[in-house]
Amino acid sequence: MTRRKGKSSTQQTHESSEATTSGKGSHRPRSKAGRLLEKFKNKLRFSDSRSPSPAPSNIEAGPSGVEEGANAQLALRAAEEAVQYMHSLGGSGITMASSHPLSQIENTVLSALERAQEDPDNFEETYLQPLKIFNDAIDVISDAHPYAKIALGALSGAAKIILAQRDRDDATHELLQKLGEVYSFTQNEMLCKISSMHPILGKISQQTRECADFVKNYSEARNYWKRLRKNVISETDDTIKAYINVFDELMQNFRDEVTRDVDIRVQYTEEILELSSMTYAEDAGLDTRKQCLEGTRTEILSEITEWVNSTGDNVPCVLWLSGPAGTGKSAIAHTIAKWFEDMGGLGSCYSFDRQREADRRHEKIFSTIARDLADRDPEMRRALADAVKTAPQLKTTADIAQQWQKLLIEPLKKSSRPSGEPIVITIDALDESGGQQTREDLLRILAGKHPAVQKITDLPGNFRFIVTSRPDRDIEDKFRGVLHIRQMSMDDIPQADAERDIRTYVSKQLEELDFQDKDLAVLAEKAGGLFEWARLACGYIKHSNIGLSPQDCYNAVVSSDPAERSVLLYDMYRLILTGIMHGDTSPHPPKIRSTKLARFRSVMGQILCTTEPLPLASLNAMRRHFPTTEDNFDVELVVKSMGSLLSGTTNPDSPIRPLHASFCDFLMAQPSDGEFFIDLPKAQRNLAFASLRVMKDGLQFNICDLKSSYLRNSEVLGLQERIQKCILPHLSYSSRFWTSHVRNTAFDKELAKEVKSFFNNERLFFWLELLALINALSGAVPALPLIPQWLKDHFEFKDVSLTAMDVQKFIQVFGGMILHSTPHLYVSALPFLPANSPLSRHLSALFPNTLRVASGRDINWPAIQTVLMGHTSAVLSVSFSPDGTRIVTGSADNTVRLWDAVTGQPVSEPLRGHTSSVTSVSFSPDGTRIATGSLDNIVRLWDAGTGQPVGEPLRGHTSSVWSVSFSPDGTRIVT
């Protein structure tokens, strides 16, 4: 309801009351103060009742006496309250902010009343002005508490009467104080959004109104002054105390709700913080651009949806959709994922990409899926947060067996409710997850054949996994005959259905062009069931080359002879590239054609050989450092016309990579004399030179301008922003992958000289500084040995090999310190280099302002590279993990310990369980488990990722166990 402008009802009542009481026969006080008081009293609105309200009733679960609908509406509007309340929360109590209007104004008014009583002649100045301020405060608070306007309106009138008393009444004063405390207490804009607050706020509103009526009626009694002189107010003390007790109890209920909500929010924040540092694959999720065109693939989509919604113990929990390149597997997977996302049933969508192998997505799959599940289910979030809080190393483990068991299986068991609506997890393009060895563990987990983890069938029965891939041999071998895997093939789709869907697609794509239905039917038939072919064909026809009409392009597309699918797809790539290179009708001199082809080969070689995709600016920055000047041209000259084959060509910040893996296959399958042949070794050589020269130009001392060595990297404000600003993508790329490009290039003396220059220059330490800042220092340890391997038959570069291995030792000894605080690379690590180390001999002089060790400096690197300290008794057994990154030790102190083989730091708490000396330790072949034997006659199995026991102890020996070992396949243990 909109309030009309004009006099308020209160003003009107005051005027009416004054007119009534100023007539003949009205009583006139003899003093000025008395006259003012009488004038004020006469302005008050009198009620018919002259007796106090009854004592308040007991608090109920909901607001008694308040209409539920109106109360809910009023309470919800309390979100407009002031924001300072949360800051006043402390422990279990609430401190009323002294700056609150009620408390301040009340004190001001009361002190003014004291002065007014002492100085009646100054009563109007000292009393009425503070009272006006008090009334203004009431009005402000009434606006801030819409649901309390009625109550506070009544309270305002009561306050005026209380303050008008020549002799203040302690009981009414206490009650007024309590009302002020209540409204200070509930003042917060966020708290009232909590639904459980609404009944309490309604009850507070009700009690305030009742309290105000009581005070007003009591104070307006006809024999007011007589009762005041007789201190009759004491008769109502019990009633006032009852009101105060009610308000105290309401405030306690309010505080309990606040505390509970704060606890929930704090717990939620802690969980989010725990999970935020978990490894997560970026840009690997649902891509709505890949969805099927509406109205296509309806049969197979319906069949998959029906399988997802099926119930029963015999329903397979995994569906493997296989098919050749370009048949539309990804479109189906992302369509299903989007459908179930819209219905709230998508657990996760995970996509592999051959061009993103440097992201090592195969090492992040189950940690990413776990985080996605945690985002949709609070119980899963809590269970997952507890898991990584107990074992922090799980946040970043690359061991997918550990991820599966500890981040998925176990948290889901703790959080799962009875199976309900299906939860869909899609894994797209499994064949692009890496080589056969790379995806071995993943296939074994999905097939339920991994010996170290629970099976996929142990998940709740409503989980459904959809996996797509080409029918590669290793995938087929693992999935064949597995009961919980349902196999579907794109080859099983009837040819007529495929042609129908492709015709729908091409009709939509070419609807703005003047093609007849019969033309579209021919085009759909020509596609041979390959959606990727249809996409390429439509793109070629729509974006015809200079001098060619869409009809010309159409004719070229449909004129080729029928062929097998792979040949058909390759023919389309060849047709499109031919159009790009020579599509215009104007003749080109041979030199122009040769230049265009050379630039195409150079750019595509760079794109294919980059370890991770780079955006346009970074590709150009790298090209400026290629060894030949003819390669120093703008990449955009080539890629701007290749939008149908490459992504990222229109956005300068997007990485450029092939749209479909089959395009990579096509280019790499070209014969050496073919027009579109890509010389990959030459591309690797170009990138090797470019990476070294980019580092030569870009690396510098204190690149991110760190001010102090007293701060940990984690304590430097805005460090990530500095890194993004100072370390450009092409410099970061070059620093991480230059060794790989060198190793993939045949030995080249000029390139070897570039490598030598790098190792004999202060930039070597600037490189380590940069790697530490971007948290990539550990990657240098396995990368550095690639250089001696590349130079092993060239003794003139022996010093380079020695320096490379010296840098590896340097990282192993000082890496932890440098990662902790990067300035200590120069402050603490350099001064303590052994005097005879290649780094010290060749490079220490380049840093004359560092510390100098006066005595006790090592001459050579000690034979002991790292000392692992932690056991409290003799170490009886030691073993390396299969990948060489961890060390396990057993000791006479009855414990087993795990160590980082590079830094020497413990990677978990000691493994406790044996009651006597641990005599033997052994890693499983896949590095996921540890077996230990002890003098307590027991063999134990441990999770190598978390340090937790696996299964029950192996009992049977009647005396000490002196040796344990795994079988080569990890399925058996001998002791």
Helices and strands as residue ranges (DSSP letters): H 9-21, H 32-43, H 68-76, G 77-80, G 85-88, E 89-90, E 93-94, H 101-118, G 120-122, H 123-123, I 124-128, H 129-144, G 146-148, H 149-164, H 170-185, G 191-193, G 195-197, H 198-219, H 224-229, G 232-236, H 237-276, G 288-290, H 298-309, E 318-322, H 329-342, E 346-351, G 354-359, G 361-363, H 365-376, H 378-390, G 392-395, H 400-402, I 403-409, H 410-415, E 423-428, G 430-432, H 440-446, G 456-458, E 463-469, H 473-479, E 485-489, G 490-492, H 495-509, H 517-526, H 531-542, H 550-558, H 565-582, H 590-609, H 616-623, G 629-631, H 636-639, E 646-647, E 657-658, H 661-668, H 680-698, G 713-715, H 719-726, H 729-743, H 749-759, H 763-773, G 777-779, H 780-783, H 786-791, G 795-797, H 798-820, H 824-824, I 825-829, G 830-832, H 838-843, G 844-846, E 875-880, E 886-891, E 895-900, E 911-912, E 918-923, E 929-934, E 939-943, E 965-966, E 973-974
